[in-house]
Amino acid sequence: QVQLVESGGGLVQAGGSLRLSCAASGRAFSTLHIGWFRQAPGKDREFVAAISWSAQSTDYVESVKGRFTISRDNAKNTVYLQMSNLKPEDTAVYYCTATYVKTWLQVLQSRRFDFWGQGTQVTVSS
């Protein structure tokens, strides 16, 4: 099993920045592909970004490209999502997710993961 704990959410004005963190435990962190999803009220959960175990590959949904950056520190067992130029439509609960079962190619193709955190709220005011 993998345990994921998100932090860093909050209230920010449009145009501002936030950095989310995801701390993982329960399995060797360097074996995990990690992703971020978000869910706004009344909407389906949406893929946001992912990073491979080696940090050599990343993937983003089109709407956040150029504004969000995913990174990881394997020494700290933590993945980060740096969010800049935030917009009101970025308001959502953000979830960290992980897999060690799927290959990176499978993650890119399916955007499916196996373990989920509890989420952290991000609210962007206009």
Secondary structure, 3 states (H helix, E strand, C coil): CCEEEEECCEEEECCCCEEEEEEEECCCHHHCEEEEEEECCCCCCEEEEEECCCCCCEEECHHHCCCEEEEEECCCCEEEEEECCCCHHHCEEEEEEEECCCCHHHHHHHCCCCEECCCEEEEEEC
